[in-house]
């Protein structure tokens, strides 16, 4: 599995972070005739078909340096700089589509832009006040920092590390589980958040044991991709199952079992098994084990 080719890891744009606090450079960005703006609303991005809706920037918005907007500078490439306009939840306007649904369909440049914009939009929506004193914070650094005007503390976008793993037994079968919150027949590989002070490999073994009663031996890194719903970095692994009788925890996981490739293909074809969406690293881990795209999935 090529980590750089995972749907939401395909970022090609230069984030140009050094100019985020440089007024002169930012004026040049706003004056650049190639400047384009994408639109984001929570987990949704504005699209036209299977492409991002990248709009020209109106003259009055350019002249004000975006003072009428909540915005973030995403970076630049040979096509020019890109700004994200962060819209409030529920706002009507362009054709919105969930990044979960369209992420795998977007070209690499647009997937990278959309992933960064959704991550920033979700962070801004949930971190409006200072965690130290409760004062309302102000957006600075072109949308990448929030500052408290009372205690001058700076607050940065957060990323929560999570592990996700293809666990393979001695018969080369893959472990798939059904979460109690999912639609009927939806199965995926185990996943979970990394706890404080915990190495990634230990998190793999702990999560699989807690959810499925499977002990995991060797663990190998496979790849990673951001999952900004709202703020995760999914770190993918393949692990070796040391026992063959999974037991669901009965709370988060209600069904779990090992599948051979033939079992999986048959269940998918019969409509008995729904796999994760193509934007997710879970789907990539499953297809990497399977050996390619799964017919009918």
ZAVEX-721839 format. One line per field, with one value per residue (C-alpha): residue in one letter; x, y, z. Coordinates in steps of 0.2 Angstrom, whole numbers, padded with zeros to 4 digits, always signed. Layout:
BEGIN
r <- (A; ...) $
c1 <- (X; ...) $
c2 <- (Y; ...) $
c3 <- (Z; ...) $
END
This chain:
BEGIN
r <- (X; X; X; X; X; X; X; X; X; X; X; X; X; X; X; X; X; X; X; X; X; X; X; X; X; X; X; X; X; X; X; X; X; X; X; X; X; X; X; X; X; X; X; X; X; X; X; X; X; X; X; X; X; X; X; X; X; X; X; X; X; X; X; X; X; X; X; X; X; X; X; X; X; X; X; X; X; X; X; X; X; X; X; X; X; X; X; X; X; X; X; X; X; X; X; X; X; X; X; X; X; X; X; X; X; X; X; X; X; X; X; X; X; X; X; X; X; X; X; X; X; X; X; X; X; X; X; X; X; X; X; X; X; X; X; X; X; X; X; X; X; X; X; X; X; X; X; X; X; X; X; X; X; X; X; X; X; X; X; X; X; X; X; X; X; X; X; X; X; X; X; X; X; X; X; X; X; X; X; X; X; X; X; X; X; X; X; X; X; X; X; X; X; X; X; X; X; X; X; X; X; X; X; X; X; X; X; X; X; X; X; X; X; X; X; X; X; X; X; X; X; X; X; X; X; X; X; X; X; X; X; X; X; X; X; X; X; X; X; X; X; X; X; X; X; X; X; X; X; X; X; X; X; X; X; X; X; X; X; X; X; X; X; X; X; X; X; X; X; X; X; X; X; X; X; X; X; X; X; X; X; X; X; X; X; X; X; X; X; X; X; X; X; X; X; X; X) $
c1 <- (+0000; +0007; +0003; +0006; -0009; -0022; -0037; -0035; -0016; -0013; -0008; +0002; +0001; +0015; +0007; +0018; +0018; +0031; +0021; +0005; +0010; +0019; +0007; +0017; +0017; -0002; -0006; +0003; -0008; -0024; -0018; -0013; -0025; -0023; -0030; -0045; -0056; -0064; -0079; -0080; -0095; -0090; -0087; -0094; -0085; -0092; -0091; -0096; -0098; -0083; -0072; -0070; -0079; -0064; -0071; -0063; -0062; -0073; -0064; -0070; -0065; -0048; -0046; -0051; -0039; -0053; -0060; -0078; -0074; -0068; -0054; -0038; -0023; -0021; -0005; +0001; +0007; +0010; -0008; -0008; -0013; -0029; -0039; -0053; -0069; -0076; -0094; -0105; -0115; -0132; -0127; -0135; -0126; -0116; -0118; -0111; -0104; -0097; -0078; -0081; -0091; -0080; -0063; -0058; -0065; -0056; -0039; -0024; -0022; -0040; -0041; -0026; -0034; -0051; -0044; -0034; -0049; -0061; -0049; -0047; -0066; -0069; -0056; -0062; -0080; -0076; -0062; -0069; -0064; -0048; -0047; -0037; -0049; -0064; -0062; -0067; -0051; -0046; -0041; -0023; -0009; -0020; -0032; -0019; -0019; -0031; -0025; -0033; -0034; -0034; -0019; -0011; -0010; -0009; -0019; -0016; -0026; -0026; -0023; -0028; -0018; -0028; -0023; -0032; -0026; -0028; -0026; -0022; -0022; -0012; -0024; -0022; -0039; -0043; -0052; -0068; -0080; -0097; -0099; -0115; -0118; -0116; -0129; -0133; -0120; -0107; -0090; -0073; -0056; -0053; -0048; -0046; -0038; -0020; -0020; -0008; +0009; +0006; +0016; +0007; +0011; +0004; -0012; -0014; -0013; -0023; -0038; -0039; -0038; -0051; -0064; -0061; -0051; -0038; -0020; -0009; +0010; +0020; +0014; +0020; +0017; +0007; +0003; -0007; -0019; -0028; -0046; -0053; -0070; -0066; -0047; -0039; -0023; -0027; -0011; -0013; -0004; -0005; -0004; -0002; -0016; -0010; -0027; -0042; -0058; -0063; -0076; -0085; -0084; -0103; -0104; -0094; -0092; -0107; -0100; -0083; -0075; -0061; -0065; -0055; -0054; -0067; -0079; -0077; -0080; -0096; -0103; -0101; -0108; -0123; -0126; -0123; -0107; -0105; -0087; -0080; -0081; -0067; -0061; -0056; -0039; -0050; -0055; -0037; -0031; -0044; -0040; -0022; -0024; -0037; -0025; -0035; -0053; -0066; -0080; -0096; -0090) $
c2 <- (+0000; +0017; +0029; +0044; +0037; +0036; +0046; +0060; +0059; +0065; +0083; +0091; +0110; +0120; +0125; +0141; +0142; +0155; +0169; +0166; +0180; +0191; +0206; +0211; +0193; +0191; +0207; +0199; +0183; +0193; +0204; +0188; +0187; +0168; +0167; +0155; +0152; +0135; +0134; +0123; +0120; +0108; +0091; +0097; +0106; +0115; +0105; +0105; +0087; +0078; +0093; +0106; +0123; +0135; +0152; +0168; +0181; +0197; +0213; +0220; +0204; +0206; +0224; +0221; +0206; +0195; +0205; +0201; +0182; +0169; +0162; +0151; +0152; +0134; +0137; +0139; +0130; +0133; +0137; +0150; +0153; +0146; +0152; +0142; +0152; +0144; +0144; +0142; +0126; +0125; +0140; +0138; +0142; +0131; +0112; +0105; +0087; +0077; +0075; +0057; +0054; +0063; +0063; +0047; +0055; +0072; +0074; +0074; +0093; +0096; +0081; +0089; +0106; +0100; +0089; +0104; +0115; +0103; +0100; +0119; +0122; +0109; +0115; +0133; +0128; +0119; +0130; +0147; +0151; +0150; +0134; +0143; +0158; +0156; +0172; +0172; +0169; +0178; +0170; +0174; +0167; +0166; +0154; +0143; +0150; +0157; +0169; +0174; +0193; +0191; +0180; +0181; +0162; +0154; +0139; +0128; +0115; +0098; +0081; +0065; +0050; +0034; +0017; +0006; -0011; -0026; -0041; -0057; -0075; -0090; -0095; -0078; -0072; -0054; -0049; -0038; -0031; -0023; -0008; -0006; +0012; +0006; +0001; -0017; -0028; -0014; -0022; -0014; -0017; -0013; +0005; +0016; +0031; +0031; +0034; +0046; +0039; +0024; +0019; +0016; -0003; -0005; +0004; -0008; -0023; -0015; -0010; -0027; -0036; -0025; -0026; -0043; -0054; -0057; -0056; -0048; -0052; -0044; -0026; -0018; +0000; +0002; +0020; +0035; +0048; +0062; +0059; +0077; +0071; +0081; +0079; +0062; +0055; +0037; +0027; +0010; -0006; -0025; -0036; -0055; -0063; -0076; -0084; -0089; -0086; -0068; -0063; -0046; -0035; -0033; -0015; -0006; -0022; -0033; -0045; -0050; -0064; -0069; -0069; -0078; -0069; -0081; -0078; -0059; -0059; -0070; -0060; -0043; -0050; -0057; -0040; -0048; -0037; -0018; -0012; +0005; +0019; +0021; +0037; +0028; +0020; +0005; +0001; +0003; -0009; -0022; -0021; -0022; -0038; -0044; -0040; -0027; -0020; -0031; -0034; -0026; -0017) $
c3 <- (+0000; -0005; +0009; -0003; -0014; +0000; -0005; +0008; +0009; -0009; -0005; -0019; -0014; -0005; +0011; +0011; +0030; +0032; +0025; +0036; +0047; +0034; +0030; +0014; +0007; +0011; +0002; -0013; -0011; -0011; -0026; -0037; -0051; -0050; -0033; -0031; -0016; -0011; +0001; +0016; +0029; +0042; +0034; +0017; +0002; -0012; -0028; -0046; -0052; -0046; -0044; -0031; -0034; -0035; -0037; -0042; -0028; -0029; -0030; -0014; -0005; -0012; -0008; +0010; +0012; +0016; +0031; +0027; +0028; +0040; +0029; +0029; +0018; +0011; +0001; -0017; -0033; -0051; -0053; -0040; -0021; -0014; +0001; +0010; +0015; +0031; +0031; +0046; +0049; +0039; +0028; +0011; -0005; -0017; -0020; -0004; -0004; +0011; +0010; +0015; -0001; -0013; -0006; -0017; -0032; -0032; -0041; -0029; -0028; -0024; -0011; -0002; -0002; +0004; +0018; +0025; +0024; +0032; +0046; +0049; +0048; +0061; +0073; +0072; +0075; +0091; +0098; +0099; +0117; +0127; +0137; +0150; +0154; +0143; +0133; +0115; +0104; +0088; +0072; +0067; +0056; +0041; +0049; +0057; +0075; +0088; +0101; +0117; +0119; +0139; +0142; +0125; +0124; +0107; +0102; +0087; +0077; +0085; +0078; +0087; +0083; +0080; +0074; +0062; +0057; +0046; +0058; +0048; +0055; +0051; +0037; +0029; +0034; +0039; +0055; +0052; +0065; +0066; +0077; +0086; +0079; +0061; +0048; +0047; +0038; +0039; +0043; +0044; +0052; +0070; +0075; +0090; +0098; +0105; +0124; +0132; +0134; +0123; +0108; +0091; +0091; +0109; +0104; +0090; +0102; +0116; +0104; +0095; +0112; +0120; +0106; +0099; +0112; +0098; +0104; +0091; +0089; +0075; +0070; +0054; +0048; +0032; +0029; +0036; +0031; +0039; +0043; +0048; +0055; +0066; +0069; +0067; +0059; +0055; +0056; +0047; +0052; +0048; +0063; +0066; +0075; +0088; +0092; +0080; +0090; +0091; +0103; +0102; +0117; +0117; +0118; +0104; +0094; +0092; +0079; +0073; +0063; +0051; +0032; +0019; +0002; -0005; +0010; +0008; -0011; -0009; +0006; -0004; -0020; -0010; -0001; +0016; +0019; +0017; +0017; +0022; +0009; -0004; +0004; +0020; +0024; +0031; +0013; +0007; +0021; +0016; -0003; +0000; +0009; -0004; -0018; -0027; -0029; -0023; -0036; -0031; -0016) $
END
